[in-house]
Amino acid sequence: MTTLQPPVAAGPRPAPPPVRRDRRSWRGWGFIGPFVAVFALVFLAPIAYSLYLSLFRDQLIGGTTFVGLDNYEQALGDDRFWAALGRVSLFLCVQVPIMLGIALLVALALDSGRLYGKSFFRITIFLPYAVPAVVATLMWGFMYGTKYGLVGDINGAFGVSLPDPLSPDLVLASIGNIVTWEFVGYNMLIFYSALRVIPHSLYEAAEIDGAGQIRVITAIKLPAIRGALVIATIFSIIGSFQLFNEPNILRPLARNALTTDYTPNFYTYSLSFNGQQHNYSATVAIIMGLITMVIAYAVQLRGMRKGA
């Protein structure tokens, strides 16, 4: 006789052993690897090499010798460097607000919807940015000429004596005019793009409240594009401290006004390629990079601060 055994309750199945990944996945690095390689080659490597050069000095006796921070001490006491920095600082304080102010006014006019031929004006104002800086500077340099240029033709046609735009007193303002003509359209496009993404519900609420155009601009538009204003200001600050093309190209027309140390970048270029002082040139370039970085970062913090 067979005895039936009671069924045994089945317990929980043991969990499968965790799968261990013995090999790390490098797929992500495959995507960013080309960018990292190019970034290190064209950005980090030149900075590292400039830092290396700034710690040495070429001497007639002994050749290249390690001098530590002596080059930096010399640069901080260099009157020519500080004079060049003062000129670009003045250029920054005067030209950048004018340029950004004009760009903002044009962007607000285009965004208002009351400007006839908006597309034509937008393309026309942006078009100078498409002109290469070298071509633009040569064109304006010809117009500034008092002998064969536009200024000279006006003097001869009307019997007047206009001041020389390339004189030592006016050359910085003339360069500012060229840069403003080149970059108003670029900054206008930044502001106009930011204005176009503002929600229309804000305008509808302002219309219900009876707000006028000035109130809409100050209470809605300007706060909404504050990020674009900060970005454009930072770009303009960096561009001002890097001023080089315009004075370099105009120098054959105004050698008495535009010296080889007129701007820090021009000074660095002249030290390296004309004076063969590569180590000291690298030092000046590093100091200018640090100054530019500190000022741009301070503007960013101030501009993006809540309640600013």
Secondary structure, DSSP 8 states (H G I E B T S, - for coil): ----------------------S---HHHHHHHHHHHHHIIIIIHHHHHHHHHHTEEEETTTEEEE-TTHHHHHHHT-HHHHHHHHHHHHHHHHHHHHHHHHHHHHHHHHHTS--TTHHHHHHHHHHHHHS-HHHHHHHHHHHH-SSSSHHHHHHHHHT-----TTSTTTHHHHHHHHHHHHHHHHHHHHHHHHHHTS-HHHHHHHHHTT--HHHHIIIIIHHHTHHHHHHHHHHHHHHHHT--HHHHHHGGG-TTTS-TTSSHHHHHHIIIIIS--HHHHHHHHHHHHHHHHHHHHHHHHHHHSTT-
